[in-house]
Amino acid sequence: MQVPSVVTLLFLAPGAHARLIENGTETIDHDAYIDTFELQNATLNVIDGRTLDVYANASSLNVSQNSLIMGTVVAQGGSNVNVGASRVTASGAFQTGITLLSSTAQINDSVISSADYHGMVVGKFTTSTQASTATANGSVIVGATGGAAVTGGSLLETVNSQVVGTGADSFGLSLQSATARAYQSNITGGRNGVEMSYDRYAPGANTLLLDQTHVTGVTGAALLVQGARGQGAMADIVVRNGSTLTGGNGHLLEVKGNSTANMRVENSRLQGDVIVESGSQAHLKLNDRASLIGRMENVSSLEVGDESLWIMTGHSQVGDLRLADGVVKFGDDDAFYRLDLERLSGQGTFAMGTDFARGLTDFLNISGEATGHHGLLLASSGAEPGNPGAVHIVHTGGGDAQFELLGGAVDVGAWSYGLKQEGNDWFLDPNNRIVSPGTRSVLALFNTAPTVWYGEMTSLRSRMGDLRYSGVEAGGWLRAYGNKYEISGGDGGAYDQNQRGFSLGADTPVGDGQWLLGVMAGHSTSDLDLSRGTSGTVQSYYAGLYATWLDEESGYYLDGVVKANRLNNNAKVGLSDGKQTKGNYSTNALGASVEVGRHIKLDDDFFVEPFAQASVVTVQGKSYRLDNGLKAKNDHTDSVLGKLGVTVGRDFVLDDGSVLQPYLRAGVAHEFVKNNKVMVNNQTFDNNLSGSRIEVGAGFSVSLSQNLQVHADFDYGQGKHVDQPWGANVGVRYNW
C-alpha cells in the first residue's frame, strides 16, 4: 500500500489548530490540555497524559504510563516513536493508528487501533530511499480494513502480539515488497490472514517469518501471494516451531497473478490446501518434523525431508517431488487419490491404500523421469476378494527409480501379496502370495498377566504409602482404579490394555506398633485392543497379604506383599482371511513384592522419600486351541521388575483443621526377564518385554476427620516396551 507523494502530503498535513513544537522538548501529563501536536525536529513526552493527533517530522514521540492518543500518529523524516503501556485510537475516516514514513517505532504492551482504516502503516515516501522499522512486543495492532500494512522495503517485527483486521474484507497483515517477522504472535484477517503483493515504487521480494505464530484468514486464505497491475509478486516464507496456518476457504496458501512463492515449513503441523494459479509458481519444503495435510494444485516443486509428512486430501499435481526420507500419504485408508508428478527423485515412502474387493487403489503417476529408491507402504482391505487381479499402483515415464513394498508384502484378506515390475509400471501380483496367519496377535494375549498383576498393585501401594504419611493405625479401606497400558515388544503384536477394578482391605498394628499386617482382595477387568482385529478380556480375581514396618524416628520403612490371582481369559482373534476365531482359558498367577525406603521430614512440613522396590511374578503355563485349530502353548510367563525412585510432598493444615498431603513421585523401572517363549503351531516365538521405563506420578490425601481420609493418585509411564499413558485410583480409608 504505497501512497503517492502528493496524496501523502495532503494526508499528513496537520490542521491549522495544531500546536507546533519546534527545536525543543516538551512533556505533558494528565493535567495538560488535550491538543493536536505538530513536531519539527522536536521531542514530545506524553506521560500519563492525553493528546489528539500527533504529526512528527525528524522528531521523537515518547508515550508511556497509560497515556492515550485519541487520533492518529504520523511520523516521517527519520522520526522515532516509542509507545509503552498506552493506547493510540484513531477513529477518523482513513485515519491510521500509527503511520511510519522513513521512521522507526517501538511499541510495548500497548494497543494501536483504527476504527476506519489500518491499525498501522510501515513504509516510506515514494521519493525516499529510507524505509521504516517497527517492533511490537506484547501489543495489539488492530484496524477495520487491516491490522498492519508494510511497504517499500520496510520491516515489522512482532513478539507475543496480535495483528488483527476486523472488517469482513480486511487483511491481518499486508506486505508489499517488505519484510515481517512474527514470534509467538497471532495474525488474523477478516478475509486473508497475510497478503503479499508488489510495490511498484520500491520493487522487491516479500519476506515473511512465522515462529510459534498462528495466522488465520477468516473467510479467505491464510497466506495470499498476488501480483498487482500486471506485475507478479515474490515471497519468501518460513513457517516454523509450531506455527499454524488456517484459511476459512480451506487454503493455507494461494499464489496468483504470475507470482512466485517459496515456502519452507519447519517443525510445524499445517492443514489446508496449496492452490497455485496457472502462470504462478510455488516451491515448498517440509523439513524438521513438519507435516502438511491438504491438497496441492499446480505446485511447481515440493521437498519432503526426514521425519516430515505430506498427507493428501484429494487428487494433487506437483511438478518436481523430491523426497529426503520423507513420507507422502494418500489420505485415509478408505479414500483413494491420484498424485500426478512431472519428476520424482530422492528417497522416501509413499503410504497408499488398495481395496482388492472393490477394485479401488491410490495411484502414483510420474509423466517424466523418476529416480531414487522409494518404499510403498500399503494399508489394504481385510475383505476377501473372489478372484483378485493385478492392481496397477505406480507408473513412470522412465528413469532408474526403484519401488518396493515396506515389509515385503501387503495383507489382503487371507493372503499377503508381493510387488512386481513390468517396464515402467508396478503392480500388486496375485500370483506372488503367502498365507498370513494371525499368530502375532495371539502372542500378545500371553503378555497380559504381568501388567494385570502390577496394575492391581497400584491401589495397595497407595494404601501402604498413606500409612507412612499418617501413622500406623488399624483401619479398613476401599479403592477404585483404572489404568491404560500400551504394550509392544518381542515377536507379538502391539496392543492396548484398559484396566478397571477395585481393591478392599483391612489392617492392624502388631507387636511394638512399628508393624502393621493386613489382608486385601479385589477384582479387575482388562479389555485388550490388539492389532489385526483382535480383542480380548481378562477377568482377574485376587487376594493377598501385606505388611509394613515403619520406624518413625529414623523414617526407614519396609513394605512386603504376597498376592495370588485367578485369571479367566477370553480371546477373539481376527485372522488375515477376514474371519474371526475364538478361544478361552484360565490360569493362575502368584507374585510378591518388597519395597524399602526412608521417609525424611524436612522444614516447613516438606518430606522426601527415596525408595527401592523389587517384584517377582510367575504365571502358570497353558496350552489351548482356537476354534480354527491354531495351537498355542507356553510353559510359564515370568516377570522380575526392579524400581528406584523418590517421592516428595508437603503437609498443609487447612482452616477447618483437616490435613492435605499432596506429593509427586518419579522413578525408573526395569524388567529383567528376557526369555518368555511361546509355541504357536510348533514354531517358537519370543515374548520379550525386558527393558526400562520412566514412571512419574502425583497424588494427595485429605483427612476429613480424625478417622476418615480420602485419597487420589495419578500415574504416567513411558518405556521401551511398556507405556502407561495414564493411571488413576481413588479411595477412602476409615480408622477404628
N, C-alpha and C positions, 0 to 999 in steps of 0.2 A: 504494500500500500504506500507507494511513493507519491508524495504530494508535490505538484509543480510549484515552482518558487513563488509565482505571483499569488496563487491561491494561498500558499503557506503564509506569506507576509500578511495577507488580509486576515487569515485565521489567527495569527499570533498578535495582531495589533491590540494592545490593551485599550480599554475605554478611556475617555478623556478625564474621568474622575479618578483614575488610578494614582495612587501615591507613589512618587518617584524617590528611590534611594539610589544615589549615585556616588561612587567612590567612597563608600563608608560602610559602617556596620551598625545594625540596629537589632535590638532584642525586644520582643513583645511577649506578654504573658496573658493570664486570664482577665486581667483588668484593662487591657489595651482595647482601643476602639477597633471594631471589626471593619476591615477595609480591604480594598484591592491594591496589590503592590506591583510596581514595575522596578526591577533591579537592573542597574547598569554598572558592571564592574564593582559590585557591592556584595555584602553578606547580610542575610536576614535570618535571625534565630527565633523560632517560634517554640516557646517552652510553656506547655500547659495553656496554650492560647488558641485563638480562632482567627481565621482570615477568610477573605473571599479569594478570587483568582490571584495567582502569583505568576508573573512573567519575568523570567530571568535571562539576562544576556551577559555571558562572561562573568557569572556571579555564582554565589553559593547560597543554597537554601537548606537550613537545618531545622527539621520539625521533630519534636520529641515530647515525651511525657503527656500522653493522652491529648495531644493537640488535634484540631480539626480544621482542615482546609475545605471550606464549603464552596467548591468550584474546581477549576482546572489549574494544573501546574504545567507551565510550558517553559522548558529550559533549552537554551540554544547557545551556540558560540562558545563551547568549552565550559559550560556551567556544570556545577556539581550539586546534586540533590541527595540529601540524607533524611530518611523518614524512619523514625523509631517509635514503636508503640503508639501510633497515631493513625488518623484516617484522612483520606482525601476522597471527597464525594462530589463528583461532577454530575450535574443534572440538566444542564442546558443542551439545546439541540446541537448535535455534532461535537459535543464537548467531551474530550478525553480526560480520564482521571489524571494521568501524567503523560506528557509528550516530551521526549528527549530528541533533540536535533543536534548532532555532534556534541553530545554531552554525556555525563555519567550519572548513575543513581545507585544508591544503596538503600534497600528497603528491608527493615527488620520488624517482625511482629506487628505488622500493620495491615490495613485494609485499603486498597486502592480500587475505586469503583466509578462507573459511569452509568447513569440510568438511561442514556440515549445512544451512546456510542461505545468505543473501545475502552476497556479499562486502562490500557497502557499502549503507547506507541513508542518504539525504539528505532530511530532512524537518523536521517540527515537531510540537509538541503540538497536539492538536485545538483547544485553548483559546487557542493563541498566534497572534499575527499576524506574528511574525518568522520568516521562512523561513531555510533553511540554504544555504550555498555551499561547494562543494568543487572543488578543482582538482588534477588528477593529471597529472604530467609524467614521461614515461619510466618509467611504472609499470605494474603488473599488478594488476587487481582481479578476483578470481575467487571464485565461490561455487557450491555444489551446486545450489541452487534458482534462482539468478540472479546475474549479475555485480554489477549495481548497480541500486537502486530509488530513484527521485527523486520526491518528492511535494510537494503543498501549496505550489506556487509557488517551490520551491527550484531550485537550479541546480547542475549538474555539468558541468565542463569538463575534457576530456582532451586532452593533447598527446602524440603519439608513445607512446601507451599501449594496453593491451589490457584489454578488459572482457569477461569470459567467464563463461557459465553452463555447468557441466559435466554436470548431470543431463539425462536424456532429455526431461523436460518443462520444462526451465529456459528462462529468457529471458537474453539478453545484457544488455539494458538495459530497465528499466521506467520509464515516465513516467506519472504521474497528476497532471494539471494542473500540469505542471512543465516545466523547460527543460533541455536538454542541448546542448552544443556539443562536437563531436569533430573534432580536427585530426590528420591523419596517424596515425590510430588504427585498431584492429581491434575490432569488437564481434561476439561470437559467442554464440548461444544454442542449447541442445540442441534446442529446438523453434523458437521465433521469435527473430529477431535483436533487434528493438526492439519492445516492446509499449507502446502509448499508450492510456490509458483515462481515466476521470473520477474525480476526488477529491471525494466528496460533502461533505467537511468544509471544503475550500478550493477551490470550483469555479473553473474557468478553463481556457483552451486550453493544449494542449501545444505546445512549440516545439522543433524538432529541427534542428540544423545539422550536416551531414556535409561535411567538407572534406578531400579526399585520404584518405578513410576507407573501410574495407571492412566491410560488415555482412553477416553470414551467419546464416540460420536453418537449422540442420542438417536438420530434418525438416519444418519449417513454412515460414512466410513470412519474408522479410527484414524487412518492416515490417508490423505489425498495429495498426490503429486500431479499437478495440472499446469499445462502451458497456458500462456495468455498472449493475445494479439499475434497469433501465428508463431510464437516463439516457444519451444519446448522448455520445460523446467528440468533442472538437475537436482538430485537429492541423494546425499549420503546419510544413511540412517543406521544407528546402532541401538539395539534393544537388549538390555542385559539385566542380570541379577534380580530375577523375579518380576520384571516389568510385565504388564498386560496391555493388550490392545482389544478394545471392544467396539464393534460397529453395529449400530442399530439395524442396518441393512444386511448384516452378516459378513461384511467385508472388513478385514483388518488393514488392507492396503489396496488402493486404487491408483492406477497410473494412466493418465490421459493426455491428449494434446501433444503428441510427439515428444513426450517427456521420458526421462530415464531415472530409475530409482535403483540404488544399490543398498540393500538392507542386510545387516548382519545381526543375527539373534544369538545371544549367549546366555546360558543358564536361565532361560525363561520358558514358560509354557504359554503358547499363544493358541487362540481358537478363532477361526474365521477364514474367509476366502481371500485369495490374492487374485485380483482381476486386472488385466492389462489390456488396454485398448489397442487395436491394430495401429501400427506405426510407432507405438511406445515400447519401452523395454523395462524389464525388471530383472535384477540379478540378486538372488537370495543365497544366504549362507546360514546354516544351522550348526552351531558349534557349542561345545562345553555343556552337554546335557540339555540342549534346547529341544523343544518339541513344538510342532505346529499341527493343529487339527483343522483341516479345511481343504477346499478345492483350489486348484491352481489353473488359471485360464490364461494361455498365451504368455507364460513366463519364459524369459529368454534363457536363463540358466539357474540351476539350483545345486547347491552343495550341501550334503548331509554328512556331518562329521561324526567322530567317535562318540558313542553314548547319546547321540541325537536321533530324533524321530520325526518323520512326517506321516501323519495319518490322513489318508484321503477320505473325503466325504462325498465324492462324486467323480465322474469322468474328468480327467485332467490332461492338460497339454503343457509340456516343458520342452524347451529346445535342447540344451545340454544338461544332463544329470550326471553329477559326479558324486560317488559315494566314498567316503573315507571312514569305513567301518560303521556307517550309519544304517538306519532302518527306514524303509518305506513300507507302510502297512496299508493295504487296500480296504480300509474301513472295517466295519463289523463283519463277523464271520458269515452272517446271513444276508449281506449286501455285496453285490458283485459289480466291480467297476473296471474301466479300461483306462490305462495310462499310455498316452502316445508321447514318444520321445523322438528327437532327431538323432541324438547321440547319447551313448552311455559309456562311462569309464569308472575306474576305481575299483573298490571292493566293498561290498555291503550285503544287506539282506533285504529281500522282498517277502513280506508276510502276506500271503494270499489265501484265498478261500476257494474251495471246489466242492460242488454238490453233484456227485455222480447220478443220484436218483432223479434229480430234476434237470440234469444236463446244463447246469449253470457253473460259471467259473469266472474268476478275475483273469484279466488278460494284459500282458505286458507287450507292447508293440514298439519296436525301435525301427524307424524307417531308414536310418543311416547306419553308421558303423558302431558296433558295440565291442568294448574291450574290458578286460578285468575279470575278476573271479567273484561270483555272486552266489549267495545261498538263497534257496527258496524254502520258506517256512510255511507249509500249507496246513491250515486248520480245516479238515474235511468233515463231511457229514457222517453221522453214525447210521444213517438209513442204509438198508441193504438193497443194492441195485440188482435188477433182474438179469441184465445182460450188459455189463458196462463195456464201453468202447474207449478208445484212446481220447484223452482230453487235451486239447491244444492250449498251452498256458503262456508260451513265450515265442516271439518272432523277432528276428533281427534282419537288417539289410546287409549284413556282412560283418567282418571283423573276427577276432580270435577270442571273444568272450566265452567264459565257462560258467555254466549254471549247474548247481547240484542241490538236491534235497537235503536240508539240515536234518540230521538223524538218519539219513539214508532211505527213509520210506515215509509214507503218509497213510494213516488208518482210514479206511472207508468200509463201514460195515464189518464183515468177517475177515477182511483182508487188509494187508499193507501193500501199497503199490509203489513201484520204483519209477525212475525217470529215464526216458530215452531221448536221444537226439537224432533228428533226421535233417541233415543240412543245416539250415539256419533256423530250425524250428525245434521246440522241446515239447514233449508230451508226457502225460502220465500213462504208463503202459499197463494195460490189464493182464498182459501175459507175464509180467515180472512182479509176482506177488508171493507173499509168505503169510502163514497163519499168524494172527496176532492175539495171543491168549491174554486173559485178564489177570495173570499171575502177579504183576506188580501191585495191583490194587488189593489182592488177597493178602500179600505180605504185610501191608500196613496194619491189618487187624491184630496181628500178634504184638504190635508195639504199644497198644493202648494201656495195658495193665499197669506198667510203672507210672505213667502220667496220671492215671486214675488214683493210684495209691498216694502219690505225692500231693495231688490236688486236694484230697480229703484231709491231708495233714495240716493244711493251712489254718483250718479252724482251731485245731488243737494247739498249734504253735502260738496262735494269738492268745488263747486262754492261758497258756503257761507263761507267756510274756507279761500278761496282766498281773499275774501273781507277784512278779518282781517289782512292779511299779506300785502295787497297793498293799503288799504284805501277804503272808501266808495265813489264810483263814478258810474254814470249811465253807463249802457252798455248792450250789448247782448252777449249771449254765446251759445255754442253748444258742447255737449259731447257725445261720443260713449262709451259704456261699455259692459263688459261681466263678468259673474260670474258662478262659479260652486259650487253647494251645494251637500253634501251627508247627507241625512236625514234618521233617524231611530228613532223609539220610539212608544210607545203606542201599540195597537193591530195591527196596519197596518204594511205592509212590508216596508223594506228599499228601497230607490230609489235615483238616481242621478238626479239633476236638472241642466241643462246647459242653461243659460240665456244670451241673447244678445239684445241690444237695443240702443236707443238714446234719449236724452233729449235736449230741447232748451228752452230758456227763455230770459227775459229782465227785468231789474230792474232800479230803480232811487231813489236818495236820497229824503227825505221829511223832513219837519219841520226844526229843527236846524242843520240838516246834520248828526245827530247821528243815524237816522233811514233810512233804505232802504227797499222799498217794491218791490216785483217782482211777475211775473207770469211765469208759466212754463207748458210745455206739452211734451208728448212723447209717445213712443210705445216700447214694448218689446215682444220677443218671447221666451218662455221657452220650451225646449224639455225635456221630462221626460223619464228616462230609469228605469223601475221598474222590480222587480223580477217576475219570472214565465211568462216571455214573454210578459209583459205588457208595453205599451208605451203610451205616451200622448203628447199633445201640448196645451199650454196656450197662447192665443193671448191677450195681455193687452194693452188697450188704456187709457191714463190718462191725467189729468190736475190738476193744483194746484196753490195755492198762498203761498208766503213765505215772511217773514220779518226778518230783522236783526237790532238789536240795538247794538251800539258799543261806549263805552266811551274811546277815545284814550288816555286820561290822565291816567286813572286807569287801562285800559286794560280789564275791565269787558265787557261781551257781552251776548246777548240773541238772540237765533235763534228760529223761530217758522215756522211750515209748516202745511198746510192742503192739502191733496191730495185725489182725487176721481178716482176710476178705474172702467172700464168695462172689464170683463174677459170672454172670449169665450174659452170654454174647449172642447177638443176632446180626447176621450179615445179609445184605442184598448186593450182589456183585454184578456190575454191568460189564459184559464181555464185548469184544470187538465185533461180534456179529450182530450187535444191536439188541441181543436178548439179555435176560437177567436170570441169574441163578441165585439160590438162597441156601443158607446153612446156619446152624446154630450149635453151640456147645457151651459147657460150663467148666470152670476151672477155679482153683484156689490160689490164694497168694498169702504170703507171710513176710512181714518186714519189721525191722527195728531201726530206731534212730537214737543217737546220742548227741547232745549239744552241751558245750562247756563255754563259759564266758564270764564276764565280770561287769556288774552294774556299778558304774562310778558316778557318784554325785558331784556336781560342780557348783560353782557360785551361781546365785540368782535362780536357784531351782532348776538349773540345767542338769542333764545327765548324759553320759555316753556309755555305750555297751558293746565292746568288741566281742565277737563270738566265733567259734568254730563248730562245725556240725558234720557228722558222718551218718549216712543211711545205707542200709542194705535191704534189698527186696528180691525175693525169688518167687516166680510164678510157675505153677505146675505145668508141665508139658502136656500137649494134647494132639491127638490125631483126629481129623474129621474130613468129611467128604461133602462137597457141594452137590446140588441136585444134578448138575451136568456131568458128574463123575470126576471132577477135579479133586485131587487128593492133596491135603496139606498136613504137615507134621512138624512139630518142634519138640525137642527134649525138654526144654525149660527156657524161660526168659528171666534174665538176671539184670540187676542194676546195683551199682555201687556209686553213690553220689557223695561228694565232699563239698563243703561250703566254707568260705571265710567271709566275714562281713562285719559291719558295725551299725549300731542303732544310736541315734541321737534324739533327744527330746527335752521337754520342759514341762513343769507343773505350773498351772495357773489356778489361783484361787479366785472364784467368781464372787460377785456381790452377794449371792444367796448362800454362800458357803460351800457350794459344790466345787469339785476339782476337775479341771480339764487338763488332760495329758496328751498333747499331740507329739508325734515323733516321725522321723524319717529314717529309712533303712536302705543300705546299699551293700551288695556283696557279689562274690564271684562263685559260681558253682561249676563243678567239673564231673562229668560222667566217665568212669574208668572202664566199664565193661565194653569190650570190642567184639565179642565172639558169639552173639546171639544168632545161631544158624537156624535156617528154616528149609525144610524139604518140600518142594512142590513137584508132584509127579516125578519123584526120584531125582530131581535137579536141586542142587544146593544153592541157596541164596543167603545173603548176609544182611541181617537187620541191625546194623551197627549204628548206634546213636551216640557214640562216645564223642567227647569234646566239651568245651567250656561255654558258659554263658554268663552274662551280667544280669543281676536282679536288683531292682530298686522297688521301694515301697513307701507308703505313708499310712498313718492311721492315728486314731485317737481313742481315748476312753473318757467317759464323763461319769462322775459319782453323783447320782441324783439324790441319794440319801446315804446313810451310813451302811445300809445293807444292799442297795441297788445300784448297779452300774450298767451302762450301755457302751458298746464298742463298735468300731468300724475300721476296716483295713482295706487297703488298695495296693495292688501289686502289678509290676510290669517286668518282663524279662526278654532278653534277646541273646541268641547264641548260635552256635554252628549248626545244630540240628533241631533245637527246640526253642521256639519263640513263644512268649506269653504276652499277647497284645494287651490283655487286661485280666485282672483277678480281683475279686471283691468278696468280703464277708462281713456280716453284721451280726451282732449278738447281744445278749443280755445275761447278766450274772446276778445271782442273789446269794448273799452270805447269811448263814444262820448260826 
